[in-house]
């Protein structure tokens, strides 16, 4: 027999897949899904807690892929007892990957200084273990499957598993289970793959009893963690937020937490304070009334962001208001501040007012739809008085012009929010602002983030609007800034509605005086193509965090 014929005789021949091969390919699907889930969970947690989602996801993905490459390279050193090695690796992935979100939440609450180290350490470990899994499965399958079929089948199931979890993670898993439960659940799936391997290769495994006990121990630990996941979450968040948590939910867009303590209720989005009950009136009066009072008799008002309804509460103090459109991306926010009696009481049940129309859409796209409305769709005409032809209350749409536009977004901690501070977004504002109208924009701290503040002012001016910046002291935030934008110069109001707790006519001019340490500095225009504001903001606030 020739050498060529001998080699051909030794190659696996094409045959119908055995049950054990089908089982292993199914395990590839689960392994791939779990591996990507741990990567997504690490990236999501890093973006929640550290900000700048593009940077966090990029570095997490890069580190994870590098670690997988290291794991694949190390697989060459596993020569004997491959099923036993595969089983042990599955158990380690299950334990480390499944507990990753819980461990990071606890580290952020109790040892924040070690968070970065633990984050990338866990990503490296999980990545290396996941990188070991697929090569070992392929070498086990190679006993009975031809190479070309082996590669195509393994990669097909690998990619299908990744696709399934990439769709389920943002749509179902995180909104309904939360990150901690999701991690532990997928850890259990990895552990069940190990149990599957224990059964499939029971005749090959040495020390079967020890492997069975290891599987049972890991499953018991993960099941206990899953059962106590709520307690783990509260344990971590109670320490992080200090006050008692009265409401917490993970929506598809953010983690919403409401606490209650000596200073009243506080709202946090992804760990960032949005308002504190004891002084939020300072912020919201300063945000709303300089624009509303200067306009004179505003009829149509839009609030972009501000799903807590506090800005709407201040707007409704003007009897001239006919309609308020609240555009808030997250329906969980508007539902919470509409239905929860305590929180609805804080906004005086403003979101239930018949003049208020709630739109749960992305503000950028909502404004863009109005600008790009097709021929035949009714469009309001901009008039010198700032009014449009009357419509039914609550029916004002994205194709309308507004007398006052209140822009109350979170600070630009990442590029997803940063797009709402670009010249492209402010150009849309300009197109929807009536000739006599005013827009007001929450603009971060001119003291802590001076460059960022003036970047927003510069960006507003770049679209042809007059920018009038001002600031106010809010104890929970410190010195805080806003920017008025209009087609005409802003004018000092002569009256304010009754019920003010902070503002008065004599104190309004004081907000427009900037001391030397907050005075204007040169700044770039923030564009979609560069998003310089996000980097500037991270640098300035990062300097505060490190001191």
C-alpha positions, 0 to 999 in steps of 0.5 A, a space after each residue: 500500500 502506498 503512502 498516499 493510500 495509507 493516508 487516505 485510509 486513515 482520514 475520517 470518511 463522510 458518514 451520518 453524524 452520530 448522536 454524540 457528534 450532534 450533542 457536541 455541536 449543540 454544546 458549541 451553540 451554547 458555549 458560543 452564546 455564553 461566551 458572547 454573553 459574558 463579553 457583552 455583560 462586561 462591556 455593559 457594566 463598564 459603560 454603566 459604571 465608567 461612562 463612554 460606552 464606545 471606549 469601554 466596549 472597544 477595550 473590553 472586546 479587544 481584551 476579550 478577543 486577545 484572551 481568546 487568542 491566548 486560550 486557543 494557543 494554549 489548547 495545543 498543550 492539552 494532548 490527553 484526556 480531552 473530554 476531561 479537560 473540556 469538562 473542567 474548563 466548562 465548569 471554570 467558565 460557568 463559575 467565573 463567567 456566571 459570577 462576573 456581573 455580581 462580582 463587578 457590582 460588588 467591587 464597584 460598591 465596596 472596593 471601587 479602587 479595584 474595579 478596573 483591575 478586577 474588570 479586565 482580570 475577569 475578562 482575561 480569564 473568561 476570554 482565555 477559558 472560552 478560547 480553549 473550549 472550541 479547539 478542544 471540541 473540534 479535536 474531540 469531533 475530529 475523531 469521527 468527522 472529516 476536517 472540511 465538515 468539522 470546520 463548517 459545522 463548528 463555525 456554523 453553530 458558533 456563529 448561530 450561538 453568537 447571533 442568538 445571544 446578541 439579539 436576546 441580550 438587549 431585547 429580553 435578557 437585560 430588561 427582564 432579568 437584569 445583568 446579575 441574573 443573566 450572568 448566573 443563568 448563562 453560568 448554569 447553561 455552561 455548567 449543564 454543558 459540563 454535565 452533558 459532557 460528563 454523561 457523553 464521555 462517562 466511559 472515558 473519564 477517569 475519576 468519574 465521581 470527582 467530576 460529578 461532585 464538581 459539576 454538582 458543586 458548581 451548579 449548587 453555587 450558581 443556583 444559590 446565586 440565582 436564587 439570591 440575585 435580588 439580595 446581591 443586587 440590593 446589597 451592592 446598590 445599598 452600599 453604592 447609593 447609601 440611602 434606602 432603595 425604594 425602586 430599582 429597575 433595569 430598562 432596555 436603556 438604563 438602570 433606574 434607581 430611586 432612593 429615599 433618605 434624610 434629604 428625600 428621594 433621589 433619582 439615579 440613572 446608571 449610577 449618575 444622580 439626576 435630581 435630589 428632592 430637597 433641592 431639585 426645585 432650584 435646578 428646574 426653576 432655573 431650567 424652565 423659567 428664564 425661557 418661559 417668562 421671557 417668551 411672554 405667553 408660550 402656548 406650545 412647549 416641548 420637553 426633550 428628556 426630562 422623563 421625571 416630569 419636574 420640568 413639565 411641572 414648572 411649565 404648567 404654571 403658565 396659564 397660556 400653555 395649551 400643549 406640552 409634548 414630552 419626548 422621553 426615550 425610556 417608557 419606564 421613566 415616564 411610566 414610573 413618574 406617572 403611576 407611582 403615587 410618591 414620585 408623581 407627587 413630586 412632579 405634582 402629577 404633571 404627566 397626567 395633565 390633559 395638556 401633556 402628550 408623552 412620546 417615547 422616542 429618540 429625540 433626535 429621530 423625532 425632531 428629524 421626522 418633523 423636518 423630513 416629513 413627506 409632501 402632503 403632511 401638514 406643517 406649521 408655519 413659523 409666525 412672528 408671534 411664535 404661535 401656530 394654528 390651534 390644534 387639539 391639546 396633546 396633538 402637537 407633533 414633530 412637524 410643529 414649531 414650538 414657543 419654548 423647547 426645554 432640552 433636559 438630557 443627561 450629561 454627555 458621558 458617552 457618544 450615544 448621549 453626545 449626539 444630542 449635544 452636536 451641531 446636527 441636533 441643534 440645527 434640528 432645534 433651530 428648525 422647530 423653534 418659533 421666531 419668538 421662541 426660546 430653547 434652553 439646554 442643560 449644559 453641565 457645570 461651567 466650574 468643573 467642566 468649563 471647556 465642556 460648558 463653552 463647547 456647548 455654547 459654541 456649538 449652539 452659535 454654530 447653527 446660527 442661534 443666539 446663545 445666552 449662557 447662565 448658571 445657578 448653584 444647586 447643592 446636590 450638583 454644585 455650580 450648574 449651567 444652562 444655555 438659552 438659544 433663540 433667533 432673537 436676543 434674550 430679554 430679561 423677564 419682568 414677571 414670574 408665575 406664583 409659587 416660586 421657591 428659588 427664583 425672583 425677578 431681582 435674582 434672575 440677572 445674577 445667574 447671567 454673571 460669570 466670574 473669572 473662573 467660569 468665564 468663556 474659553 475658546 472651544 471647538 464645535 461638537 460635531 457628529 463626526 468628532 464628538 469632541 465634547 464627550 472626550 472633553 467632558 470625560 477628561 474634566 470630570 475625570 480630573 475631579 474623580 481622581 482628586 
